[in-house]
Amino acid sequence: MSRKNGSNTWRIGELAEMFDVNVQLLRHYDKEGLLVPEIRNSSNKWRSYNYDQIYPLGMIRLLRTLDCSLDEIGEFLPERHPDTTREYLTKRMDIMRSKYEKLLKTESVLLDRLDMVDREMKYAVCDQPFVSSEEDICYIEIGGIEEIFVDEMFYLYPTLVFYRGEEKSFAVRIPVDEKASFEKYSDRMHTVELGDFLMDYHRGPYEKIHETFDRMRAAAEGLLDEGCILGDTEICMDLVDRFIESDKNNFVTKVMIKINREEYTESR
């Protein structure tokens, strides 16, 4: 790999150009002791890299693509030999494969969520309560407002909010046919069983959602069959929310209230 002028040394700018990297990156590697220029010009103090340092830089770039930290690279490079290299690279590729599979799963979940929003919004009409049947609603509790933001599921799956008077709690809705893959959350997993619900769509800030609850309950008398009553919990599923829309006046929330049938006991 000698050049036309016969030199087997490279100044930092020349090496950066050869590897298509920033000079500051090489200075950082120098500072960290990862790749220190070995040749110093006694007259001008300029430092250069010799021929043997080209391949270690290539190895560093490879390891960075495998998401290795500089500390890990610094420990690995000086002591490597065929066995340790195979073992180390195999381990790193296993880690990368796991991250890749997680990324694919995240992509699938997010696309499913966006598709669900598209389907719901296609027929969503606000402030017009109606009765509809709903399949099982499987969900995992994620706590109160102080806890939800540290739970990764909050950002991936449709958010459910359960209103019970002035109290509310948060959950994420998960596909019923994927319950088995959420086994580690079994203590927080619950199901609202299939049945009839009074439904509506709320448009606007969450702070005004109780107005929609009141309208729905006021409209129930003309919509429910005889002997049916509404449950005491409003179940809200965010459709157009703060992750999709910046203007809270355009938020859209699906509101569901379970319809129960009164049971009468005959006196004897």
C-alpha positions as CSV (number, residue, x, y, z in Angstrom):
1,M,0.0,0.0,0.0
2,S,2.9,2.3,-0.6
3,R,2.2,5.6,-2.4
4,K,3.8,7.0,-5.5
5,N,6.3,9.0,-3.5
6,G,7.4,5.8,-1.8
7,S,6.3,6.9,1.7
8,N,4.6,4.5,4.0
9,T,3.4,7.1,6.4
10,W,0.3,9.2,6.5
11,R,-0.5,12.6,8.0
12,I,-3.8,12.8,9.9
13,G,-5.5,14.6,7.1
14,E,-4.3,12.0,4.5
15,L,-5.5,9.1,6.6
16,A,-8.9,10.7,7.3
17,E,-9.3,11.2,3.5
18,M,-8.3,7.6,2.8
19,F,-10.9,6.2,5.2
20,D,-13.5,9.0,4.5
21,V,-13.7,10.0,8.2
22,N,-13.5,13.3,10.0
23,V,-10.1,14.5,11.2
24,Q,-11.6,15.2,14.6
25,L,-12.6,11.5,14.9
26,L,-8.9,10.5,14.5
27,R,-7.9,13.1,17.0
28,H,-10.5,11.6,19.4
29,Y,-9.1,8.1,18.8
30,D,-5.6,9.5,19.6
31,K,-6.9,11.2,22.8
32,E,-8.5,7.9,23.9
33,G,-5.3,6.0,23.2
34,L,-7.0,3.8,20.6
35,L,-5.0,4.9,17.6
36,V,-2.0,7.1,18.5
37,P,0.3,8.3,15.6
38,E,3.6,6.5,16.0
39,I,5.9,8.8,14.0
40,R,6.9,12.2,15.2
41,N,8.9,14.7,13.0
42,S,11.6,16.1,15.2
43,S,11.8,19.4,13.3
44,N,8.1,20.4,13.2
45,K,6.6,18.0,15.8
46,W,4.0,16.8,13.2
47,R,2.9,13.3,13.9
48,S,2.1,10.6,11.3
49,Y,0.7,7.2,11.1
50,N,2.7,4.3,9.8
51,Y,1.8,1.5,7.5
52,D,0.9,-1.0,10.4
53,Q,-1.7,1.4,11.8
54,I,-3.9,1.3,8.7
55,Y,-5.4,-2.1,9.4
56,P,-6.2,-1.4,13.1
57,L,-8.2,1.7,11.9
58,G,-10.1,-0.5,9.5
59,M,-10.8,-2.9,12.4
60,I,-12.0,-0.1,14.6
61,R,-14.4,1.0,11.9
62,L,-15.7,-2.5,11.6
63,L,-16.2,-2.9,15.3
64,R,-18.0,0.5,15.5
65,T,-20.5,-0.8,12.9
66,L,-21.1,-3.7,15.4
67,D,-22.0,-1.0,18.0
68,C,-18.9,-1.7,20.1
69,S,-17.9,1.0,22.5
70,L,-14.5,2.6,22.3
71,D,-13.6,1.1,25.7
72,E,-14.6,-2.4,24.5
73,I,-12.5,-1.9,21.3
74,G,-9.5,-0.7,23.4
75,E,-9.6,-3.9,25.5
76,F,-10.1,-6.2,22.5
77,L,-7.6,-5.0,19.9
78,P,-4.3,-5.4,21.8
79,E,-5.0,-9.0,22.9
80,R,-6.8,-10.5,19.9
81,H,-5.9,-13.8,18.3
82,P,-8.0,-16.1,16.1
83,D,-9.9,-17.8,18.9
84,T,-10.7,-14.6,20.8
85,T,-11.5,-12.8,17.6
86,R,-14.0,-15.4,16.5
87,E,-15.6,-15.5,20.0
88,Y,-15.8,-11.7,20.3
89,L,-17.2,-11.1,16.8
90,T,-19.8,-13.9,17.2
91,K,-21.0,-12.4,20.5
92,R,-21.2,-8.9,18.9
93,M,-23.2,-10.3,15.9
94,D,-25.6,-12.1,18.3
95,I,-26.2,-8.8,20.1
96,M,-26.7,-7.0,16.8
97,R,-29.1,-9.7,15.6
98,S,-31.1,-9.3,18.8
99,K,-31.3,-5.5,18.3
100,Y,-32.3,-6.0,14.6
101,E,-35.1,-8.4,15.6
102,K,-36.3,-5.9,18.2
103,L,-36.2,-3.2,15.6
104,L,-38.3,-5.3,13.3
105,K,-40.8,-5.9,16.1
106,T,-41.0,-2.2,16.9
107,E,-41.6,-1.4,13.2
108,S,-44.4,-4.0,13.1
109,V,-46.1,-2.7,16.2
110,L,-45.9,0.9,15.1
111,L,-47.3,0.2,11.7
112,D,-50.1,-1.8,13.2
113,R,-50.9,1.1,15.5
114,L,-50.9,3.6,12.6
115,D,-53.1,1.2,10.5
116,M,-55.5,1.0,13.5
117,V,-55.8,4.8,13.6
118,D,-56.5,5.0,9.9
119,R,-59.3,2.4,10.2
120,E,-60.9,4.1,13.2
121,M,-60.7,7.6,11.8
122,K,-62.2,6.5,8.5
123,Y,-65.6,6.1,10.3
124,A,-65.1,8.3,13.3
125,V,-67.9,10.8,13.9
126,C,-67.7,13.0,17.0
127,D,-70.5,13.8,19.4
128,Q,-72.9,11.1,17.9
129,P,-73.2,8.3,20.5
130,F,-74.1,4.9,19.2
131,V,-74.3,1.3,20.4
132,S,-71.8,-1.2,19.1
133,S,-70.3,-4.6,19.9
134,E,-66.7,-4.9,20.8
135,E,-64.4,-7.9,20.9
136,D,-62.3,-8.7,23.9
137,I,-60.1,-5.8,24.9
138,C,-56.9,-7.1,26.3
139,Y,-54.7,-4.6,28.1
140,I,-51.7,-4.2,30.4
141,E,-51.8,-1.7,33.2
142,I,-48.9,0.8,33.2
143,G,-49.9,2.9,36.2
144,G,-50.7,6.6,36.8
145,I,-49.4,9.7,35.0
146,E,-46.2,9.7,37.1
147,E,-45.2,6.2,35.9
148,I,-46.3,5.9,32.2
149,F,-43.4,7.7,30.6
150,V,-40.7,5.3,31.7
151,D,-42.6,2.3,30.2
152,E,-41.6,1.6,26.6
153,M,-45.0,0.1,25.8
154,F,-46.6,3.5,26.3
155,Y,-44.9,4.7,23.1
156,L,-45.7,1.7,21.0
157,Y,-49.2,0.4,21.7
158,P,-52.5,2.2,21.7
159,T,-53.1,4.0,25.0
160,L,-56.1,3.2,27.1
161,V,-57.3,5.5,29.9
162,F,-59.8,4.2,32.4
163,Y,-61.9,7.0,34.0
164,R,-63.7,6.2,37.2
165,G,-65.2,9.4,38.4
166,E,-62.3,11.8,39.0
167,E,-59.7,8.9,39.1
168,K,-57.9,7.6,36.0
169,S,-55.4,4.9,35.3
170,F,-53.4,4.1,32.2
171,A,-52.9,0.9,30.2
172,V,-51.9,-0.2,26.7
173,R,-54.0,-2.3,24.5
174,I,-52.3,-5.4,23.1
175,P,-53.5,-7.8,20.4
176,V,-55.6,-10.7,22.0
177,D,-53.8,-13.2,19.8
178,E,-50.4,-12.1,21.1
179,K,-51.2,-12.5,24.8
180,A,-48.7,-15.4,25.2
181,S,-45.8,-13.2,24.2
182,F,-46.6,-10.8,27.1
183,E,-46.4,-13.5,29.7
184,K,-43.9,-11.6,31.9
185,Y,-46.7,-8.9,32.3
186,S,-49.3,-11.5,33.4
187,D,-49.8,-9.9,36.8
188,R,-50.8,-6.6,35.1
189,M,-52.7,-8.1,32.2
190,H,-56.5,-7.9,32.1
191,T,-59.4,-8.3,29.7
192,V,-62.6,-6.4,29.1
193,E,-64.8,-9.1,27.8
194,L,-66.7,-8.8,24.6
195,G,-70.1,-7.2,24.7
196,D,-72.1,-4.2,23.8
197,F,-70.7,-0.7,24.5
198,L,-72.0,2.8,24.2
199,M,-69.5,4.5,21.9
200,D,-68.5,7.9,20.8
201,Y,-65.5,9.9,19.6
202,H,-64.2,12.9,21.5
203,R,-62.4,15.7,19.6
204,G,-60.3,18.2,21.5
205,P,-58.2,18.4,24.6
206,Y,-58.3,15.6,27.2
207,E,-59.3,18.2,29.8
208,K,-62.7,18.4,28.2
209,I,-63.4,14.7,27.8
210,H,-65.8,14.7,30.7
211,E,-68.1,16.8,28.6
212,T,-68.3,13.9,26.1
213,F,-68.9,11.4,29.0
214,D,-71.8,13.6,30.2
215,R,-73.3,13.8,26.7
216,M,-73.0,10.1,26.2
217,R,-74.7,9.2,29.5
218,A,-77.5,11.8,28.8
219,A,-78.1,10.1,25.4
220,A,-78.1,6.6,26.8
221,E,-81.8,6.6,27.7
222,G,-82.8,6.8,24.0
223,L,-80.2,4.3,22.8
224,L,-80.2,1.4,25.3
225,D,-82.7,-1.4,25.4
226,E,-85.0,-1.9,28.3
227,G,-83.2,-3.4,31.3
228,C,-79.7,-2.2,30.2
229,I,-77.6,0.2,32.2
230,L,-74.2,1.8,31.7
231,G,-71.1,0.7,33.6
232,D,-69.4,3.2,35.9
233,T,-66.1,3.3,34.0
234,E,-65.3,5.2,30.8
235,I,-62.7,3.5,28.6
236,C,-60.8,5.8,26.3
237,M,-58.5,4.8,23.5
238,D,-56.3,7.5,22.1
239,L,-56.4,7.7,18.3
240,V,-55.0,11.0,17.2
241,D,-52.9,11.9,20.2
242,R,-49.9,14.0,21.1
243,F,-47.6,11.5,19.3
244,I,-49.4,12.2,16.0
245,E,-50.8,15.7,16.3
246,S,-49.3,18.8,17.9
247,D,-52.5,20.7,18.2
248,K,-54.5,19.3,21.1
249,N,-57.7,20.7,19.6
250,N,-57.4,18.1,16.9
251,F,-56.9,15.1,19.3
252,V,-59.4,12.3,18.8
253,T,-60.2,9.8,21.5
254,K,-62.5,6.8,21.2
255,V,-64.8,6.5,24.2
256,M,-66.4,3.3,25.3
257,I,-68.8,2.6,28.2
258,K,-69.8,-1.0,28.8
259,I,-73.5,-1.8,28.7
260,N,-74.7,-4.2,31.4
261,R,-78.0,-5.9,31.7
262,E,-79.8,-5.4,35.0
263,E,-80.6,-8.6,36.9
264,Y,-83.8,-8.8,38.8
265,T,-84.5,-11.1,41.7
266,E,-88.1,-12.2,42.1
267,S,-89.3,-12.0,45.7
268,R,-91.0,-15.1,47.1
